[in-house]
Amino acid sequence: MKTIKTILRYLFIAISFLWIAFIIAYSIVGSCDTATIISDNTENTYSIPVQSPRAHISGFKNVYSVPVSFKKGDIVMVNGQVEVTTELPFVVMYGSFLALGETPYDFTNTFSKAQGTNITRTQHHYSEKISASKMIEQDFDGYMIFVVYSASTKGKGTIKVEKGYGNMSVVIMR
């Protein structure tokens, strides 16, 4: 199991590098003048509170964030990954989305749709990947934020963010 996990981790890293190489190549021969890549691989939180389904909004956590400066017409692509583990004896819904905020803890402007899945302790290390791209409609200075949350109808507790197994990259094509 650990070998498969290691192979999948390196495969994700390789695909990320190919994606970045494509963006750089496109910026050289394509219609954009520059491509800027901003990355973060330092987790801002190591635990996610398991809330009741109606209260999960209060449990939003910033797992990765980077300062960004967008201009109208920029094409922005974001790619992220996080690994979580639950030891709780019941099913937990885990969710994530990307947001733009004036601070690293302002999650009001979503950049991607929310996605989620149910995880159990038998899955142990669950790896979540998220990506989104958009053309920017107005100038913006603030933060791109990888937001995570969890909920359950069976109880409360926390799920763990695994240190060193995730990242977020933002590519800005101008």
C-alpha positions in Angstrom: 0.0 0.0 0.0 2.8 2.4 0.9 4.5 1.7 -2.5 1.3 2.6 -4.4 1.0 5.7 -2.3 4.6 6.7 -3.1 4.1 6.0 -6.8 0.9 8.1 -6.9 2.6 10.9 -5.1 5.5 11.0 -7.5 3.1 10.7 -10.5 1.2 13.8 -9.2 4.5 15.7 -8.9 5.5 14.7 -12.4 2.2 15.8 -13.8 2.4 19.1 -11.9 5.9 19.7 -13.5 4.6 18.9 -17.0 1.7 21.2 -16.4 4.0 24.0 -15.4 6.3 23.3 -18.3 3.3 23.5 -20.7 2.3 26.9 -19.2 5.9 28.2 -19.6 6.1 27.0 -23.2 2.7 28.5 -23.9 3.8 31.8 -22.5 6.9 31.8 -24.8 5.1 30.8 -28.1 1.4 31.6 -27.2 -0.6 34.7 -27.0 0.5 35.7 -23.4 3.5 37.8 -22.6 4.5 36.3 -19.2 3.7 33.4 -16.9 4.2 33.7 -13.2 4.2 30.7 -10.9 3.5 31.1 -7.2 3.6 28.0 -4.9 3.1 27.1 -1.3 3.8 23.8 0.4 3.6 24.8 4.0 0.4 23.8 5.7 -1.4 26.6 7.6 -3.4 24.1 9.7 -2.9 20.5 10.8 -6.5 19.8 12.0 -10.0 20.3 10.6 -12.9 20.3 13.0 -15.7 17.9 12.2 -18.9 19.9 12.6 -22.6 19.1 12.2 -23.6 19.5 8.6 -25.4 22.8 9.2 -22.5 24.3 11.2 -19.6 23.2 9.0 -19.2 26.7 7.6 -17.7 27.8 10.9 -15.1 25.1 10.5 -13.5 26.4 7.3 -9.7 26.2 7.5 -7.0 27.7 5.3 -4.6 24.9 4.5 -2.5 26.8 1.9 -2.5 30.4 0.8 -0.4 32.6 -1.4 -0.4 36.4 -2.0 -1.6 37.2 -5.6 -2.0 40.3 -7.8 -4.3 39.8 -10.8 -5.0 42.2 -13.7 -8.2 42.2 -15.8 -7.7 39.7 -18.6 -5.2 37.5 -16.7 -5.7 33.7 -17.1 -5.2 32.1 -13.7 -4.8 28.3 -13.2 -4.6 26.8 -9.7 -3.6 23.2 -8.8 -3.6 21.9 -5.3 -3.3 18.7 -3.2 -3.8 17.9 0.4 -3.7 14.7 2.4 -6.0 14.1 5.3 -6.5 11.2 7.9 -9.3 10.4 10.2 -9.1 8.1 13.2 -12.8 8.7 14.1 -15.0 5.6 14.3 -17.6 7.0 11.9 -17.9 8.4 8.3 -16.7 11.9 7.9 -17.5 14.2 4.9 -14.4 16.1 3.8 -14.7 19.0 1.4 -12.5 21.7 -0.2 -12.7 24.7 -2.5 -10.5 27.5 -3.7 -11.2 31.1 -2.7 -9.9 34.6 -3.3 -9.7 36.8 -0.2 -8.4 40.1 0.9 -6.7 38.2 3.8 -5.7 34.6 4.1 -8.8 33.9 6.2 -11.4 35.6 3.9 -13.2 32.8 2.1 -16.2 34.7 0.7 -15.2 34.8 -2.9 -15.0 31.3 -4.3 -12.6 30.6 -7.2 -13.7 27.0 -7.7 -16.8 24.8 -7.0 -16.7 23.0 -3.7 -15.9 19.3 -3.9 -16.2 16.6 -1.2 -16.2 13.0 -0.4 -16.8 10.7 2.6 -13.7 9.2 4.3 -13.3 6.6 7.0 -10.4 5.6 9.2 -9.8 2.5 7.0 -8.9 4.7 4.1 -6.4 6.4 6.4 -4.4 8.8 4.1 -6.9 10.3 1.8 -5.4 12.5 -1.0 -7.6 15.3 -2.3 -6.7 17.1 -5.5 -8.3 20.3 -6.7 -7.8 22.5 -9.8 -9.5 25.5 -11.4 -8.9 28.1 -14.0 -10.5 31.4 -14.9 -10.0 34.6 -16.8 -9.9 37.5 -14.4 -12.7 40.0 -14.9 -11.3 42.8 -12.7 -8.0 43.8 -11.0 -7.5 42.0 -7.6 -4.8 42.1 -4.9 -5.1 39.6 -2.1 -4.8 35.9 -1.5 -5.6 32.6 -3.3 -6.7 30.2 -0.6 -7.1 26.4 -0.5 -10.0 25.9 1.9 -10.9 22.6 3.7 -13.8 21.6 5.9 -15.5 18.5 7.3 -18.8 17.5 8.8 -20.7 14.4 10.1 -24.1 13.5 11.4 -22.6 10.8 13.6 -20.4 12.9 15.9 -17.7 15.5 16.3 -13.9 15.5 16.5 -11.1 16.4 14.1 -9.4 15.1 11.1 -5.7 15.5 10.6 -3.9 17.3 7.7 -0.8 15.3 6.9 2.3 17.5 7.1 4.4 17.7 3.9 2.1 15.8 1.6 0.4 18.7 -0.2 0.9 21.9 -2.0 -0.8 24.6 -4.1 0.5 26.3 -7.2 -1.0 29.4 -8.9 0.0 30.2 -12.5 -0.8 33.7 -13.8 -0.6 34.2 -17.6 -0.6 37.8 -18.7 
